[in-house]
Amino acid sequence: MLAVLLPLLLGQIIPSVKQTQFLKPAQNLRDSRYCEIVPIFRRGLNFQIPVFNTAGLNDCPADLWARQNATEIAKKYNAFMVKLNGPRYWTMDFIKAEKTTESGRVVEFNGLQMRERATISLNLVDIINLQKPYQAHSVMRNTVFGYLKGKKVYELSSPTGEVFRMQSYAQIVDPSLNINNLDSLGERLKLPQGWKYEVKILNKDSKLKANGIAYVLQDDFQNSYQKQTNLP
């Protein structure tokens, strides 16, 4: 009986598949398209959230992305809920992933293959805040995001001096948003009191590192940012 009840209580494991989709690495990652699917599984009073994305496998073709249905995926795997997070576009020039991140298993949703890239563990309060803009939460991953000299970076600063650098922009809230619009994005953001949005041109190469844990947030357009903790 317990073996029957556990999948219902904890959610079914999304099965691994053999990778059959391959994307030739871009010489410059900046403005490359990708998508994520984020199922949320309840574990007692807490929630376990694996993050799957298409990076390195495909560029999230529009026809395959249109097949994705969050309600159907949640029902299939008995997830608390599922977030379709995309399309998104990188705003850095390269990514280096440590072994624990780069070797994540491949899964498939309705013909679209993705790799498991990170894991988030949250409590109920965190889940409620997850959808709120300008609320930072932790993500377990080992990555280096690279930004090259002479290129633009887009940053949010909190009243306490924390700086969050954009890692990707999204076409979820505004499907017409593109990289050329980011210079004036600050005029459209509903920033909390004391927050600032700035665009800078780097005078040297810069690396945004996550050694096990990254602290990330989104603005009200669901563009994603990572906290600067150990630049350069």
Residue pairs with C-beta under 8 A, 6 or more apart in sequence:
7 78
8 78
10 41
10 42
10 43
10 78
11 39
11 41
11 42
11 77
11 78
11 79
11 80
12 76
12 77
12 78
13 77
14 39
14 50
14 52
14 77
14 107
15 107
16 105
16 106
16 107
17 106
17 107
17 108
17 113
18 106
19 57
19 106
19 113
20 113
21 57
21 58
21 113
22 56
22 57
23 54
23 55
23 56
23 57
23 58
23 59
25 56
26 32
28 93
28 94
29 90
29 92
29 93
29 94
29 95
30 90
30 91
30 92
30 93
30 151
30 179
31 89
31 90
31 91
31 179
32 59
32 89
32 90
33 59
33 60
33 87
33 88
33 89
34 53
34 54
34 55
34 59
34 60
34 86
34 87
34 88
34 89
34 90
34 168
35 53
35 54
35 60
35 65
35 84
35 85
35 86
35 87
35 88
35 112
35 114
36 51
36 52
36 53
36 54
36 83
36 84
36 85
36 86
36 88
36 114
37 52
37 53
37 68
37 73
37 82
37 83
37 84
37 85
37 109
37 114
38 49
38 50
38 51
38 52
38 82
38 83
38 85
39 49
39 50
39 73
39 74
39 77
39 79
39 81
39 82
39 83
40 47
40 48
40 49
40 79
40 80
40 81
40 82
40 83
40 127
41 47
41 48
41 49
41 77
41 78
41 79
41 80
42 80
45 123
45 124
46 121
46 122
46 123
46 124
47 80
47 121
47 122
47 123
47 124
47 126
47 127
48 119
48 120
48 121
49 119
49 120
49 121
49 122
50 116
50 118
50 119
51 116
51 117
51 118
51 119
51 120
51 139
52 107
52 109
52 114
52 115
52 116
52 117
53 114
53 115
53 117
54 60
54 112
54 113
54 114
54 115
55 95
55 115
55 117
56 115
57 106
57 113
57 114
57 115
58 64
58 112
58 113
60 86
60 87
60 112
61 112
62 87
64 110
64 111
64 112
65 86
65 87
65 112
67 110
67 111
67 112
68 84
68 109
68 110
68 112
69 110
70 81
70 82
70 83
70 84
71 82
73 79
73 82
73 109
74 80
74 81
74 82
85 170
85 172
85 222
86 170
86 171
86 172
87 170
87 171
87 172
88 168
88 169
88 170
88 171
88 172
88 224
89 168
89 169
89 170
89 171
89 178
89 179
90 167
90 168
91 153
91 154
91 166
91 167
91 168
91 169
91 179
91 182
92 145
92 146
92 147
92 167
92 208
93 146
93 147
93 148
93 151
94 145
94 146
94 148
95 143
95 144
95 145
95 146
96 143
96 144
96 146
97 117
97 141
97 142
97 143
97 144
98 142
98 143
99 142
100 141
100 142
101 117
101 118
101 141
101 142
101 143
104 115
104 116
104 117
105 115
105 116
106 113
106 114
106 115
106 116
107 113
107 114
107 115
107 116
108 114
117 141
118 139
118 140
118 141
118 214
119 139
119 140
119 141
120 137
120 138
120 139
120 140
121 140
122 130
122 137
126 137
129 135
129 137
130 137
133 190
133 217
133 218
133 219
133 220
133 222
134 156
134 191
134 192
134 195
134 217
134 218
134 219
134 220
135 217
136 162
136 164
136 215
136 216
136 217
136 227
137 215
137 216
137 217
138 213
138 214
138 215
138 216
139 210
139 213
139 214
139 215
139 216
140 212
140 213
141 210
141 212
141 213
141 214
142 210
142 211
142 212
143 209
143 210
143 214
144 207
144 208
144 209
144 210
145 165
145 167
145 207
145 208
145 209
145 226
146 205
146 206
146 207
146 208
147 153
147 165
147 202
147 205
147 206
147 207
147 208
148 202
148 205
149 202
149 203
149 204
149 205
150 201
150 202
151 201
151 202
152 182
152 183
152 199
152 200
152 201
152 202
153 165
153 166
153 199
153 200
153 202
153 206
154 165
154 166
154 169
154 182
154 185
154 197
154 198
154 199
154 223
155 163
155 164
155 165
155 166
155 197
155 198
155 199
155 200
155 225
156 163
156 164
156 166
156 191
156 195
156 196
156 197
156 217
156 219
156 225
157 163
157 164
157 195
157 196
157 198
158 164
158 194
158 195
159 193
159 194
159 195
162 227
162 228
163 227
163 228
164 215
164 216
164 217
164 225
164 226
164 227
164 228
165 208
165 225
165 226
165 228
166 182
166 223
166 224
166 225
167 208
167 216
167 224
167 225
167 226
168 223
168 224
169 177
169 178
169 179
169 182
169 221
169 223
170 177
170 221
170 222
170 223
170 224
171 177
172 221
172 222
173 220
173 221
173 222
174 221
177 221
182 199
183 199
185 197
185 219
185 221
185 223
186 196
186 197
186 198
186 199
188 221
189 197
189 219
189 220
189 221
190 220
191 197
197 219
204 232
205 232
206 231
206 232
207 231
207 232
208 226
208 228
208 231
209 229
209 230
209 231
210 226
211 230
214 226
214 227
215 226
215 227
215 229
216 224
216 225
216 226
216 227
217 224
217 225
217 227
218 224
218 225
219 225
